[in-house]
């Protein structure tokens, strides 16, 4: 028993040290990020979710898996089995299968430096003090820019030195980031680079508004995929609160009456 207790104590201490070591890094990485607000109207719009699902399958599911989601769950957003088979299955998967990829972790690590993360709950995992996970994804997917110093040729404003290339460049086009030198507010003897905007150097298939709308659809789908029953959960929560309010009021009134009956 003592051995088990000491082992658990050591494990908890190790986890605490890891978390303590990671948190400052995460905070420092996100401290200077100003996230754009994701369009919340796409989270429950079925047509937007359908467009987002199509973008996810065509652009994301080549490298990223979503192992907590099955294709047939897309019926919840109005996509039929026949539409899933004809438009969203390309390599012989079945409608009831999980959204997995054929690329192995070994190959992914060799090609990208690290296996691309599973995107099942990425919209929740990326939430922070800087904004929601949806805000982070909306900003991240729109702020890729050309960087010849990177192996992939791309960098990202929200995720500096990211290993992922810009897979949506044919839609957005190619843009470069402009930075200006400013005095470091913490040390006037030093200068820091401050982001000053993007410049499109090669137009894509979409203009800026069209691309932002497409990314809004994709982010809306990622939010839905992270918790498909979110709307039902919220509705149930409201119903439970109303029930508790109606139930507790007469109970409190009867309890109060019983408590004071001998005094009066």
Secondary structure as the mmCIF struct_conf table of DSSP 4:
data_model
#
loop_
_struct_conf.conf_type_id
_struct_conf.id
_struct_conf.beg_label_comp_id
_struct_conf.beg_label_asym_id
_struct_conf.beg_label_seq_id
_struct_conf.end_label_comp_id
_struct_conf.end_label_asym_id
_struct_conf.end_label_seq_id
HELX_RH_AL_P HELX_RH_AL_P1 UNK A 2 UNK A 31
TURN_TY1_P TURN_TY1_P1 UNK A 32 UNK A 32
HELX_LH_PP_P HELX_LH_PP_P1 UNK A 35 UNK A 38
HELX_RH_3T_P HELX_RH_3T_P1 UNK A 40 UNK A 42
BEND BEND1 UNK A 43 UNK A 44
HELX_RH_AL_P HELX_RH_AL_P2 UNK A 46 UNK A 55
HELX_RH_PI_P HELX_RH_PI_P1 UNK A 56 UNK A 60
TURN_TY1_P TURN_TY1_P2 UNK A 61 UNK A 63
STRN STRN1 UNK A 66 UNK A 70
HELX_RH_3T_P HELX_RH_3T_P2 UNK A 71 UNK A 77
TURN_TY1_P TURN_TY1_P3 UNK A 78 UNK A 78
HELX_RH_AL_P HELX_RH_AL_P3 UNK A 81 UNK A 87
TURN_TY1_P TURN_TY1_P4 UNK A 88 UNK A 88
BEND BEND2 UNK A 91 UNK A 92
TURN_TY1_P TURN_TY1_P5 UNK A 95 UNK A 96
BEND BEND3 UNK A 97 UNK A 97
STRN STRN2 UNK A 98 UNK A 99
BEND BEND4 UNK A 102 UNK A 102
HELX_RH_AL_P HELX_RH_AL_P4 UNK A 105 UNK A 112
BEND BEND5 UNK A 113 UNK A 114
HELX_LH_PP_P HELX_LH_PP_P2 UNK A 115 UNK A 118
TURN_TY1_P TURN_TY1_P6 UNK A 120 UNK A 121
HELX_RH_AL_P HELX_RH_AL_P5 UNK A 122 UNK A 125
TURN_TY1_P TURN_TY1_P7 UNK A 126 UNK A 126
STRN STRN3 UNK A 128 UNK A 128
TURN_TY1_P TURN_TY1_P8 UNK A 129 UNK A 130
STRN STRN4 UNK A 131 UNK A 131
HELX_RH_AL_P HELX_RH_AL_P6 UNK A 133 UNK A 142
STRN STRN5 UNK A 144 UNK A 146
TURN_TY1_P TURN_TY1_P9 UNK A 148 UNK A 149
BEND BEND6 UNK A 150 UNK A 150
TURN_TY1_P TURN_TY1_P10 UNK A 151 UNK A 152
BEND BEND7 UNK A 153 UNK A 153
STRN STRN6 UNK A 154 UNK A 156
BEND BEND8 UNK A 157 UNK A 159
TURN_TY1_P TURN_TY1_P11 UNK A 160 UNK A 161
BEND BEND9 UNK A 163 UNK A 163
TURN_TY1_P TURN_TY1_P12 UNK A 167 UNK A 168
HELX_RH_AL_P HELX_RH_AL_P7 UNK A 169 UNK A 172
STRN STRN7 UNK A 173 UNK A 184
TURN_TY1_P TURN_TY1_P13 UNK A 185 UNK A 186
STRN STRN8 UNK A 187 UNK A 203
BEND BEND10 UNK A 205 UNK A 206
HELX_RH_AL_P HELX_RH_AL_P8 UNK A 208 UNK A 226
TURN_TY1_P TURN_TY1_P14 UNK A 227 UNK A 229
HELX_RH_AL_P HELX_RH_AL_P9 UNK A 230 UNK A 260
TURN_TY1_P TURN_TY1_P15 UNK A 261 UNK A 263
#
